[in-house]
């Protein structure tokens, strides 16, 4: 995790797996079903698609300090399958900034892939990211493991 100016955080997590590229890609790009296996993602819905550009509405929900919080985002996602990259940027939502990427690449370990999730997030006024950064960090790891598990179940 990296602390950036104006209450912004950059988080990244990486997982090395034996799963093949196609299994991981198939899970990551099954946008309408992401909420079935990504914890704290209440819903994920494709709004529109044009070639490799996808507009997605997502709602996340999480318990924090005994209260249930939810956040909604409309993101623009670019699929770059030849390079194994899904890049997303915020169009509108409950954050001032919400952007990042999923990346599938070859691992230095033979017959393995690296799955990397990177997120840059800045809370809206009244929602300081510093309060939830511990949860964000945990969620990155949890999300990577959930994608791997779903891809294993696909095989």
C-alpha positions as CSV (number, residue, x, y, z in Angstrom):
1,X,0.0,0.0,0.0
2,X,1.2,3.5,-0.9
3,X,-0.2,6.7,0.6
4,X,-0.7,9.4,-2.0
5,X,-1.7,13.0,-1.6
6,X,-5.3,14.1,-0.8
7,X,-6.3,11.0,1.0
8,X,-5.6,8.7,-2.0
9,X,-4.3,5.2,-1.6
10,X,-2.6,2.9,-4.1
11,X,-2.9,-0.8,-3.3
12,X,-1.5,-3.8,-5.1
13,X,-1.5,-7.5,-4.5
14,X,-0.1,-10.4,-6.5
15,X,-0.8,-14.1,-6.6
16,X,1.2,-16.8,-8.3
17,X,-1.0,-19.7,-9.5
18,X,-0.8,-22.9,-11.6
19,X,-4.0,-21.9,-13.5
20,X,-3.7,-21.1,-17.2
21,X,-4.3,-17.7,-18.8
22,X,-7.6,-18.7,-20.4
23,X,-9.2,-19.9,-17.1
24,X,-8.2,-16.7,-15.3
25,X,-9.3,-14.5,-18.2
26,X,-12.7,-16.2,-18.5
27,X,-13.4,-15.6,-14.8
28,X,-12.2,-12.0,-14.7
29,X,-14.3,-11.1,-17.8
30,X,-17.5,-12.8,-16.6
31,X,-18.6,-9.4,-15.4
32,X,-22.3,-10.2,-14.7
33,X,-21.3,-13.1,-12.4
34,X,-18.4,-11.5,-10.5
35,X,-20.6,-10.9,-7.5
36,X,-21.2,-14.6,-7.2
37,X,-17.7,-15.2,-6.0
38,X,-16.0,-11.9,-5.1
39,X,-16.8,-11.3,-1.5
40,X,-18.2,-7.8,-0.6
41,X,-19.3,-7.3,-4.2
42,X,-23.1,-7.1,-4.0
43,X,-23.8,-6.7,-7.8
44,X,-21.9,-6.4,-11.1
45,X,-23.8,-5.6,-14.3
46,X,-22.6,-4.9,-17.8
47,X,-24.3,-1.6,-19.0
48,X,-22.8,-1.5,-22.5
49,X,-20.1,-3.1,-24.6
50,X,-18.3,-1.8,-27.7
51,X,-15.5,-4.2,-28.9
52,X,-13.0,-4.2,-26.1
53,X,-14.6,-1.4,-24.0
54,X,-17.1,-2.4,-21.3
55,X,-19.2,-0.1,-19.1
56,X,-20.0,-1.8,-15.8
57,X,-22.1,-0.8,-12.8
58,X,-20.9,-2.4,-9.5
59,X,-22.1,-2.2,-5.9
60,X,-19.9,-3.2,-3.1
61,X,-21.1,-3.8,0.4
62,X,-19.2,-4.4,3.6
63,X,-19.7,-4.3,7.3
64,X,-17.5,-1.8,9.1
65,X,-17.6,-0.9,12.8
66,X,-20.9,-2.8,13.1
67,X,-22.6,-0.9,10.3
68,X,-23.2,-2.0,6.7
69,X,-21.7,0.3,4.1
70,X,-22.2,0.2,0.4
71,X,-20.6,2.0,-2.5
72,X,-21.7,2.2,-6.1
73,X,-19.4,2.8,-9.1
74,X,-19.9,3.0,-12.8
75,X,-16.6,2.1,-14.4
76,X,-15.2,2.0,-17.9
77,X,-13.1,-1.1,-18.5
78,X,-10.7,-1.8,-21.4
79,X,-9.9,-5.4,-22.2
80,X,-6.4,-5.9,-23.6
81,X,-6.4,-9.7,-23.9
82,X,-3.1,-10.0,-25.9
83,X,-1.3,-8.4,-23.0
84,X,-3.5,-9.9,-20.3
85,X,-4.7,-6.6,-18.9
86,X,-8.1,-5.3,-17.8
87,X,-7.9,-1.6,-17.0
88,X,-10.7,0.3,-15.3
89,X,-11.5,3.9,-14.6
90,X,-14.3,5.6,-12.7
91,X,-17.0,7.3,-14.7
92,X,-19.1,8.2,-11.7
93,X,-19.8,6.8,-8.2
94,X,-19.3,7.0,-4.5
95,X,-15.5,7.7,-4.8
96,X,-13.6,10.7,-6.1
97,X,-11.1,8.3,-7.7
98,X,-11.4,4.6,-8.3
99,X,-9.1,3.1,-11.0
100,X,-6.9,0.2,-11.4
101,X,-6.2,-3.0,-13.3
102,X,-6.1,-6.8,-13.3
103,X,-3.0,-8.3,-15.0
104,X,-2.3,-11.9,-15.9
105,X,1.4,-12.5,-16.8
106,X,3.9,-15.2,-16.9
107,X,5.6,-16.0,-13.6
108,X,9.3,-16.5,-13.2
109,X,8.3,-19.9,-11.8
110,X,7.9,-22.4,-14.6
111,X,4.3,-23.2,-15.7
112,X,2.8,-20.6,-13.4
113,X,1.0,-17.3,-13.9
114,X,1.0,-14.1,-11.9
115,X,-2.3,-12.5,-11.2
116,X,-2.0,-8.9,-10.1
117,X,-4.7,-6.5,-8.9
118,X,-3.9,-2.9,-8.5
119,X,-6.3,-0.2,-7.2
120,X,-6.0,3.6,-6.7
121,X,-8.8,4.9,-4.6
122,X,-9.8,8.2,-3.1
123,X,-12.9,8.5,-0.9
124,X,-15.5,11.2,-1.3
125,X,-15.8,14.0,1.2
126,X,-16.9,12.5,4.5
127,X,-15.4,9.1,3.7
128,X,-11.7,9.2,4.5
129,X,-9.9,6.3,2.9
130,X,-7.6,6.1,5.9
131,X,-10.5,4.7,7.9
132,X,-11.0,1.8,5.5
133,X,-7.5,1.2,4.2
134,X,-7.1,-1.9,6.3
135,X,-10.2,-3.4,4.8
136,X,-9.2,-2.4,1.3
137,X,-5.8,-4.1,1.8
138,X,-7.5,-7.3,3.0
139,X,-10.1,-7.1,0.2
140,X,-7.4,-7.1,-2.5
141,X,-6.0,-10.4,-1.2
142,X,-9.4,-11.9,-0.7
143,X,-10.4,-10.9,-4.3
144,X,-7.3,-12.5,-5.8
145,X,-8.0,-15.8,-3.9
146,X,-11.7,-15.7,-4.9
147,X,-10.8,-15.4,-8.6
148,X,-8.3,-18.2,-8.3
149,X,-10.9,-20.4,-6.5
150,X,-13.5,-19.7,-9.2
151,X,-11.1,-20.5,-12.0
152,X,-10.2,-23.8,-10.3
153,X,-13.9,-24.7,-10.0
154,X,-14.3,-23.8,-13.7
155,X,-11.7,-26.5,-14.7
